[in-house]
Amino acid sequence: MHGVGDVRFFDRVAPLYDRVMPAADGSVLAAGLDRAERPIDRLLDVGGGSGRA
């Protein structure tokens, strides 16, 4: 259909996706990070998804 995996498909729809996907809410992200019990030196997003935050 689109080739092996989803990379080719996502590359084709990425421009549309960027136009309609709202930006991440920085205040919500900051509130979550404020709950950390230790200082945060690095952050790794391993959940996949849109990569908006």
PDB file of N, CA, C, O and CB in Angstrom:
ATOM      1  N   MET A   1       0.827  -1.194   0.000  1.00  0.00           N
ATOM      2  CA  MET A   1       0.000   0.000   0.000  1.00  0.00           C
ATOM      3  C   MET A   1       0.869   1.256   0.000  1.00  0.00           C
ATOM      4  O   MET A   1       0.893   1.987  -0.990  1.00  0.00           O
ATOM      5  CB  MET A   1      -0.939  -0.001   1.210  1.00  0.00           C
ATOM      6  N   HIS A   2       1.581   1.515   1.093  1.00  0.00           N
ATOM      7  CA  HIS A   2       2.432   2.698   1.178  1.00  0.00           C
ATOM      8  C   HIS A   2       3.900   2.324   1.286  1.00  0.00           C
ATOM      9  O   HIS A   2       4.745   3.211   1.407  1.00  0.00           O
ATOM     10  CB  HIS A   2       2.029   3.555   2.367  1.00  0.00           C
ATOM     11  N   GLY A   3       4.226   1.060   1.248  1.00  0.00           N
ATOM     12  CA  GLY A   3       5.601   0.624   1.437  1.00  0.00           C
ATOM     13  C   GLY A   3       5.770   0.012   2.812  1.00  0.00           C
ATOM     14  O   GLY A   3       4.815  -0.116   3.577  1.00  0.00           O
ATOM     15  N   VAL A   4       6.983  -0.357   3.106  1.00  0.00           N
ATOM     16  CA  VAL A   4       7.282  -0.979   4.395  1.00  0.00           C
ATOM     17  C   VAL A   4       7.184   0.072   5.496  1.00  0.00           C
ATOM     18  O   VAL A   4       7.764   1.152   5.382  1.00  0.00           O
ATOM     19  CB  VAL A   4       8.694  -1.635   4.385  1.00  0.00           C
ATOM     20  N   GLY A   5       6.452  -0.243   6.554  1.00  0.00           N
ATOM     21  CA  GLY A   5       6.308   0.692   7.667  1.00  0.00           C
ATOM     22  C   GLY A   5       5.408   1.867   7.309  1.00  0.00           C
ATOM     23  O   GLY A   5       4.694   1.842   6.306  1.00  0.00           O
ATOM     24  N   ASP A   6       5.456   2.891   8.145  1.00  0.00           N
ATOM     25  CA  ASP A   6       4.576   4.036   7.930  1.00  0.00           C
ATOM     26  C   ASP A   6       5.323   5.308   7.559  1.00  0.00           C
ATOM     27  O   ASP A   6       4.700   6.364   7.442  1.00  0.00           O
ATOM     28  CB  ASP A   6       3.760   4.283   9.161  1.00  0.00           C
ATOM     29  N   VAL A   7       6.630   5.245   7.369  1.00  0.00           N
ATOM     30  CA  VAL A   7       7.414   6.451   7.108  1.00  0.00           C
ATOM     31  C   VAL A   7       6.999   7.117   5.805  1.00  0.00           C
ATOM     32  O   VAL A   7       6.801   8.331   5.767  1.00  0.00           O
ATOM     33  CB  VAL A   7       8.900   6.118   7.069  1.00  0.00           C
ATOM     34  N   ARG A   8       6.867   6.351   4.756  1.00  0.00           N
ATOM     35  CA  ARG A   8       6.498   6.932   3.459  1.00  0.00           C
ATOM     36  C   ARG A   8       5.125   7.606   3.545  1.00  0.00           C
ATOM     37  O   ARG A   8       4.940   8.713   3.040  1.00  0.00           O
ATOM     38  CB  ARG A   8       6.492   5.841   2.357  1.00  0.00           C
ATOM     39  N   PHE A   9       4.174   6.937   4.182  1.00  0.00           N
ATOM     40  CA  PHE A   9       2.835   7.513   4.335  1.00  0.00           C
ATOM     41  C   PHE A   9       2.892   8.810   5.136  1.00  0.00           C
ATOM     42  O   PHE A   9       2.305   9.814   4.733  1.00  0.00           O
ATOM     43  CB  PHE A   9       1.890   6.510   5.021  1.00  0.00           C
ATOM     44  N   PHE A  10       3.597   8.794   6.270  1.00  0.00           N
ATOM     45  CA  PHE A  10       3.657   9.994   7.102  1.00  0.00           C
ATOM     46  C   PHE A  10       4.344  11.138   6.363  1.00  0.00           C
ATOM     47  O   PHE A  10       3.917  12.287   6.479  1.00  0.00           O
ATOM     48  CB  PHE A  10       4.393   9.698   8.415  1.00  0.00           C
ATOM     49  N   ASP A  11       5.390  10.846   5.612  1.00  0.00           N
ATOM     50  CA  ASP A  11       6.056  11.893   4.833  1.00  0.00           C
ATOM     51  C   ASP A  11       5.096  12.540   3.837  1.00  0.00           C
ATOM     52  O   ASP A  11       5.199  13.734   3.555  1.00  0.00           O
ATOM     53  CB  ASP A  11       7.266  11.315   4.092  1.00  0.00           C
ATOM     54  N   ARG A  12       4.172  11.758   3.312  1.00  0.00           N
ATOM     55  CA  ARG A  12       3.216  12.303   2.336  1.00  0.00           C
ATOM     56  C   ARG A  12       2.148  13.167   2.993  1.00  0.00           C
ATOM     57  O   ARG A  12       1.710  14.149   2.393  1.00  0.00           O
ATOM     58  CB  ARG A  12       2.549  11.172   1.569  1.00  0.00           C
ATOM     59  N   VAL A  13       1.719  12.835   4.203  1.00  0.00           N
ATOM     60  CA  VAL A  13       0.645  13.591   4.847  1.00  0.00           C
ATOM     61  C   VAL A  13       1.159  14.616   5.853  1.00  0.00           C
ATOM     62  O   VAL A  13       0.361  15.364   6.419  1.00  0.00           O
ATOM     63  CB  VAL A  13      -0.302  12.643   5.536  1.00  0.00           C
ATOM     64  N   ALA A  14       2.463  14.672   6.090  1.00  0.00           N
ATOM     65  CA  ALA A  14       3.027  15.579   7.094  1.00  0.00           C
ATOM     66  C   ALA A  14       2.657  17.046   6.864  1.00  0.00           C
ATOM     67  O   ALA A  14       2.325  17.728   7.833  1.00  0.00           O
ATOM     68  CB  ALA A  14       4.526  15.443   7.110  1.00  0.00           C
ATOM     69  N   PRO A  15       2.694  17.567   5.636  1.00  0.00           N
ATOM     70  CA  PRO A  15       2.319  18.978   5.459  1.00  0.00           C
ATOM     71  C   PRO A  15       0.878  19.271   5.904  1.00  0.00           C
ATOM     72  O   PRO A  15       0.626  20.300   6.531  1.00  0.00           O
ATOM     73  CB  PRO A  15       2.488  19.375   3.996  1.00  0.00           C
ATOM     74  N   LEU A  16      -0.052  18.391   5.593  1.00  0.00           N
ATOM     75  CA  LEU A  16      -1.433  18.573   6.038  1.00  0.00           C
ATOM     76  C   LEU A  16      -1.528  18.441   7.558  1.00  0.00           C
ATOM     77  O   LEU A  16      -2.205  19.228   8.218  1.00  0.00           O
ATOM     78  CB  LEU A  16      -2.362  17.550   5.352  1.00  0.00           C
ATOM     79  N   TYR A  17      -0.853  17.454   8.093  1.00  0.00           N
ATOM     80  CA  TYR A  17      -0.836  17.215   9.537  1.00  0.00           C
ATOM     81  C   TYR A  17      -0.349  18.461  10.275  1.00  0.00           C
ATOM     82  O   TYR A  17      -0.923  18.841  11.295  1.00  0.00           O
ATOM     83  CB  TYR A  17       0.061  16.004   9.879  1.00  0.00           C
ATOM     84  N   ASP A  18       0.709  19.098   9.763  1.00  0.00           N
ATOM     85  CA  ASP A  18       1.248  20.297  10.405  1.00  0.00           C
ATOM     86  C   ASP A  18       0.248  21.445  10.403  1.00  0.00           C
ATOM     87  O   ASP A  18       0.236  22.252  11.332  1.00  0.00           O
ATOM     88  CB  ASP A  18       2.525  20.730   9.712  1.00  0.00           C
ATOM     89  N   ARG A  19      -0.585  21.530   9.379  1.00  0.00           N
ATOM     90  CA  ARG A  19      -1.572  22.617   9.299  1.00  0.00           C
ATOM     91  C   ARG A  19      -2.733  22.444  10.270  1.00  0.00           C
ATOM     92  O   ARG A  19      -3.244  23.430  10.801  1.00  0.00           O
ATOM     93  CB  ARG A  19      -2.112  22.714   7.893  1.00  0.00           C
ATOM     94  N   VAL A  20      -3.153  21.209  10.508  1.00  0.00           N
ATOM     95  CA  VAL A  20      -4.364  20.992  11.308  1.00  0.00           C
ATOM     96  C   VAL A  20      -4.094  20.563  12.747  1.00  0.00           C
ATOM     97  O   VAL A  20      -5.000  20.621  13.577  1.00  0.00           O
ATOM     98  CB  VAL A  20      -5.216  19.960  10.648  1.00  0.00           C
ATOM     99  N   MET A  21      -2.888  20.139  13.061  1.00  0.00           N
ATOM    100  CA  MET A  21      -2.575  19.677  14.416  1.00  0.00           C
ATOM    101  C   MET A  21      -2.255  20.873  15.308  1.00  0.00           C
ATOM    102  O   MET A  21      -1.354  21.649  14.989  1.00  0.00           O
ATOM    103  CB  MET A  21      -1.384  18.678  14.399  1.00  0.00           C
ATOM    104  N   PRO A  22      -2.970  21.039  16.413  1.00  0.00           N
ATOM    105  CA  PRO A  22      -2.664  22.171  17.302  1.00  0.00           C
ATOM    106  C   PRO A  22      -1.311  21.968  17.992  1.00  0.00           C
ATOM    107  O   PRO A  22      -0.849  20.843  18.176  1.00  0.00           O
ATOM    108  CB  PRO A  22      -3.780  22.346  18.361  1.00  0.00           C
ATOM    109  N   ALA A  23      -0.706  23.070  18.359  1.00  0.00           N
ATOM    110  CA  ALA A  23       0.574  23.017  19.072  1.00  0.00           C
ATOM    111  C   ALA A  23       0.351  22.452  20.477  1.00  0.00           C
ATOM    112  O   ALA A  23      -0.753  22.512  21.018  1.00  0.00           O
ATOM    113  CB  ALA A  23       1.231  24.432  19.146  1.00  0.00           C
ATOM    114  N   ALA A  24       1.404  21.914  21.044  1.00  0.00           N
ATOM    115  CA  ALA A  24       1.332  21.419  22.421  1.00  0.00           C
ATOM    116  C   ALA A  24       1.108  22.597  23.365  1.00  0.00           C
ATOM    117  O   ALA A  24       1.608  23.696  23.126  1.00  0.00           O
ATOM    118  CB  ALA A  24       2.631  20.640  22.806  1.00  0.00           C
ATOM    119  N   ASP A  25       0.365  22.364  24.424  1.00  0.00           N
ATOM    120  CA  ASP A  25       0.098  23.395  25.430  1.00  0.00           C
ATOM    121  C   ASP A  25       1.275  23.437  26.397  1.00  0.00           C
ATOM    122  O   ASP A  25       1.439  22.540  27.223  1.00  0.00           O
ATOM    123  CB  ASP A  25      -1.246  23.116  26.192  1.00  0.00           C
ATOM    124  N   GLY A  26       2.081  24.467  26.292  1.00  0.00           N
ATOM    125  CA  GLY A  26       3.277  24.587  27.122  1.00  0.00           C
ATOM    126  C   GLY A  26       2.984  24.623  28.609  1.00  0.00           C
ATOM    127  O   GLY A  26       3.772  24.114  29.406  1.00  0.00           O
ATOM    128  N   SER A  27       1.855  25.222  28.999  1.00  0.00           N
ATOM    129  CA  SER A  27       1.532  25.300  30.426  1.00  0.00           C
ATOM    130  C   SER A  27       1.204  23.918  30.995  1.00  0.00           C
ATOM    131  O   SER A  27       1.537  23.628  32.144  1.00  0.00           O
ATOM    132  CB  SER A  27       0.351  26.256  30.654  1.00  0.00           C
ATOM    133  N   VAL A  28       0.560  23.074  30.207  1.00  0.00           N
ATOM    134  CA  VAL A  28       0.255  21.712  30.657  1.00  0.00           C
ATOM    135  C   VAL A  28       1.543  20.904  30.790  1.00  0.00           C
ATOM    136  O   VAL A  28       1.725  20.172  31.762  1.00  0.00           O
ATOM    137  CB  VAL A  28      -0.721  21.014  29.676  1.00  0.00           C
ATOM    138  N   LEU A  29       2.427  21.039  29.816  1.00  0.00           N
ATOM    139  CA  LEU A  29       3.715  20.348  29.879  1.00  0.00           C
ATOM    140  C   LEU A  29       4.520  20.824  31.086  1.00  0.00           C
ATOM    141  O   LEU A  29       5.094  20.006  31.805  1.00  0.00           O
ATOM    142  CB  LEU A  29       4.514  20.574  28.581  1.00  0.00           C
ATOM    143  N   ALA A  30       4.568  22.128  31.313  1.00  0.00           N
ATOM    144  CA  ALA A  30       5.305  22.676  32.452  1.00  0.00           C
ATOM    145  C   ALA A  30       4.721  22.185  33.776  1.00  0.00           C
ATOM    146  O   ALA A  30       5.466  21.877  34.706  1.00  0.00           O
ATOM    147  CB  ALA A  30       5.292  24.210  32.409  1.00  0.00           C
ATOM    148  N   ALA A  31       3.398  22.112  33.865  1.00  0.00           N
ATOM    149  CA  ALA A  31       2.760  21.631  35.095  1.00  0.00           C
ATOM    150  C   ALA A  31       3.154  20.186  35.373  1.00  0.00           C
ATOM    151  O   ALA A  31       3.397  19.815  36.521  1.00  0.00           O
ATOM    152  CB  ALA A  31       1.227  21.754  34.996  1.00  0.00           C
ATOM    153  N   GLY A  32       3.217  19.379  34.332  1.00  0.00           N
ATOM    154  CA  GLY A  32       3.642  17.989  34.515  1.00  0.00           C
ATOM    155  C   GLY A  32       5.091  17.890  34.956  1.00  0.00           C
ATOM    156  O   GLY A  32       5.420  17.098  35.839  1.00  0.00           O
ATOM    157  N   LEU A  33       5.952  18.681  34.354  1.00  0.00           N
ATOM    158  CA  LEU A  33       7.372  18.650  34.724  1.00  0.00           C
ATOM    159  C   LEU A  33       7.601  19.206  36.126  1.00  0.00           C
ATOM    160  O   LEU A  33       8.544  18.799  36.804  1.00  0.00           O
ATOM    161  CB  LEU A  33       8.199  19.444  33.711  1.00  0.00           C
ATOM    162  N   ASP A  34       6.754  20.128  36.567  1.00  0.00           N
ATOM    163  CA  ASP A  34       6.869  20.680  37.922  1.00  0.00           C
ATOM    164  C   ASP A  34       6.616  19.629  38.994  1.00  0.00           C
ATOM    165  O   ASP A  34       7.009  19.822  40.145  1.00  0.00           O
ATOM    166  CB  ASP A  34       5.896  21.833  38.102  1.00  0.00           C
ATOM    167  N   ARG A  35       5.977  18.536  38.644  1.00  0.00           N
ATOM    168  CA  ARG A  35       5.693  17.474  39.619  1.00  0.00           C
ATOM    169  C   ARG A  35       6.889  16.564  39.866  1.00  0.00           C
ATOM    170  O   ARG A  35       6.829  15.678  40.719  1.00  0.00           O
ATOM    171  CB  ARG A  35       4.520  16.643  39.147  1.00  0.00           C
ATOM    172  N   ALA A  36       7.968  16.773  39.132  1.00  0.00           N
ATOM    173  CA  ALA A  36       9.162  15.936  39.300  1.00  0.00           C
ATOM    174  C   ALA A  36       9.701  16.073  40.718  1.00  0.00           C
ATOM    175  O   ALA A  36       9.671  17.155  41.304  1.00  0.00           O
ATOM    176  CB  ALA A  36      10.254  16.321  38.270  1.00  0.00           C
ATOM    177  N   GLU A  37      10.187  14.976  41.254  1.00  0.00           N
ATOM    178  CA  GLU A  37      10.718  14.973  42.613  1.00  0.00           C
ATOM    179  C   GLU A  37      12.211  15.264  42.651  1.00  0.00           C
ATOM    180  O   GLU A  37      12.788  15.442  43.724  1.00  0.00           O
ATOM    181  CB  GLU A  37      10.443  13.643  43.271  1.00  0.00           C
ATOM    182  N   ARG A  38      12.836  15.313  41.480  1.00  0.00           N
ATOM    183  CA  ARG A  38      14.265  15.635  41.375  1.00  0.00           C
ATOM    184  C   ARG A  38      14.450  16.611  40.224  1.00  0.00           C
ATOM    185  O   ARG A  38      13.562  16.754  39.383  1.00  0.00           O
ATOM    186  CB  ARG A  38      15.134  14.342  41.159  1.00  0.00           C
ATOM    187  N   PRO A  39      15.601  17.287  40.177  1.00  0.00           N
ATOM    188  CA  PRO A  39      15.866  18.170  39.028  1.00  0.00           C
ATOM    189  C   PRO A  39      15.885  17.369  37.724  1.00  0.00           C
ATOM    190  O   PRO A  39      16.338  16.225  37.698  1.00  0.00           O
ATOM    191  CB  PRO A  39      17.213  18.916  39.214  1.00  0.00           C
ATOM    192  N   ILE A  40      15.399  17.966  36.665  1.00  0.00           N
ATOM    193  CA  ILE A  40      15.371  17.316  35.356  1.00  0.00           C
ATOM    194  C   ILE A  40      16.491  17.905  34.507  1.00  0.00           C
ATOM    195  O   ILE A  40      16.466  19.086  34.161  1.00  0.00           O
ATOM    196  CB  ILE A  40      13.980  17.496  34.657  1.00  0.00           C
ATOM    197  N   ASP A  41      17.473  17.067  34.174  1.00  0.00           N
ATOM    198  CA  ASP A  41      18.576  17.506  33.322  1.00  0.00           C
ATOM    199  C   ASP A  41      18.319  17.170  31.862  1.00  0.00           C
ATOM    200  O   ASP A  41      18.721  17.914  30.967  1.00  0.00           O
ATOM    201  CB  ASP A  41      19.882  16.871  33.779  1.00  0.00           C
ATOM    202  N   ARG A  42      17.648  16.047  31.621  1.00  0.00           N
ATOM    203  CA  ARG A  42      17.360  15.590  30.258  1.00  0.00           C
ATOM    204  C   ARG A  42      15.953  15.021  30.218  1.00  0.00           C
ATOM    205  O   ARG A  42      15.421  14.540  31.218  1.00  0.00           O
ATOM    206  CB  ARG A  42      18.398  14.526  29.786  1.00  0.00           C
ATOM    207  N   LEU A  43      15.369  15.091  29.032  1.00  0.00           N
ATOM    208  CA  LEU A  43      14.030  14.544  28.842  1.00  0.00           C
ATOM    209  C   LEU A  43      14.019  13.768  27.536  1.00  0.00           C
ATOM    210  O   LEU A  43      14.442  14.282  26.500  1.00  0.00           O
ATOM    211  CB  LEU A  43      12.945  15.672  28.837  1.00  0.00           C
ATOM    212  N   LEU A  44      13.538  12.537  27.581  1.00  0.00           N
ATOM    213  CA  LEU A  44      13.487  11.684  26.402  1.00  0.00           C
ATOM    214  C   LEU A  44      12.046  11.262  26.159  1.00  0.00           C
ATOM    215  O   LEU A  44      11.412  10.654  27.022  1.00  0.00           O
ATOM    216  CB  LEU A  44      14.407  10.445  26.568  1.00  0.00           C
ATOM    217  N   ASP A  45      11.539  11.584  24.989  1.00  0.00           N
ATOM    218  CA  ASP A  45      10.181  11.187  24.611  1.00  0.00           C
ATOM    219  C   ASP A  45      10.264   9.834  23.923  1.00  0.00           C
ATOM    220  O   ASP A  45      10.738   9.742  22.791  1.00  0.00           O
ATOM    221  CB  ASP A  45       9.505  12.255  23.678  1.00  0.00           C
ATOM    222  N   VAL A  46       9.808   8.786  24.595  1.00  0.00           N
ATOM    223  CA  VAL A  46       9.866   7.437  24.024  1.00  0.00           C
ATOM    224  C   VAL A  46       8.483   6.939  23.616  1.00  0.00           C
ATOM    225  O   VAL A  46       8.331   5.784  23.218  1.00  0.00           O
ATOM    226  CB  VAL A  46      10.491   6.466  25.023  1.00  0.00           C
ATOM    227  N   GLY A  47       7.488   7.795  23.710  1.00  0.00           N
ATOM    228  CA  GLY A  47       6.124   7.377  23.422  1.00  0.00           C
ATOM    229  C   GLY A  47       5.742   7.419  21.956  1.00  0.00           C
ATOM    230  O   GLY A  47       4.667   6.951  21.583  1.00  0.00           O
ATOM    231  N   GLY A  48       6.599   7.967  21.128  1.00  0.00           N
ATOM    232  CA  GLY A  48       6.236   8.086  19.721  1.00  0.00           C
ATOM    233  C   GLY A  48       5.198   9.166  19.540  1.00  0.00           C
ATOM    234  O   GLY A  48       5.188  10.145  20.286  1.00  0.00           O
ATOM    235  N   GLY A  49       4.360   9.016  18.605  1.00  0.00           N
ATOM    236  CA  GLY A  49       3.310   9.994  18.375  1.00  0.00           C
ATOM    237  C   GLY A  49       3.791  11.182  17.566  1.00  0.00           C
ATOM    238  O   GLY A  49       4.681  11.052  16.725  1.00  0.00           O
ATOM    239  N   SER A  50       3.203  12.337  17.821  1.00  0.00           N
ATOM    240  CA  SER A  50       3.410  13.505  16.969  1.00  0.00           C
ATOM    241  C   SER A  50       4.709  14.243  17.211  1.00  0.00           C
ATOM    242  O   SER A  50       5.184  14.963  16.332  1.00  0.00           O
ATOM    243  CB  SER A  50       2.294  14.444  17.151  1.00  0.00           C
ATOM    244  N   GLY A  51       5.292  14.077  18.385  1.00  0.00           N
ATOM    245  CA  GLY A  51       6.503  14.829  18.681  1.00  0.00           C
ATOM    246  C   GLY A  51       6.249  16.301  18.917  1.00  0.00           C
ATOM    247  O   GLY A  51       7.155  17.118  18.753  1.00  0.00           O
ATOM    248  N   ARG A  52       5.056  16.649  19.291  1.00  0.00           N
ATOM    249  CA  ARG A  52       4.699  18.053  19.474  1.00  0.00           C
ATOM    250  C   ARG A  52       5.172  18.638  20.791  1.00  0.00           C
ATOM    251  O   ARG A  52       5.278  19.859  20.900  1.00  0.00           O
ATOM    252  CB  ARG A  52       3.225  18.210  19.375  1.00  0.00           C
ATOM    253  N   ALA A  53       5.457  17.840  21.776  1.00  0.00           N
ATOM    254  CA  ALA A  53       5.826  18.393  23.082  1.00  0.00           C
ATOM    255  C   ALA A  53       7.282  18.170  23.383  1.00  0.00           C
ATOM    256  O   ALA A  53       7.763  18.572  24.442  1.00  0.00           O
ATOM    257  CB  ALA A  53       4.982  17.784  24.178  1.00  0.00           C
TER     258      ALA A  53
END
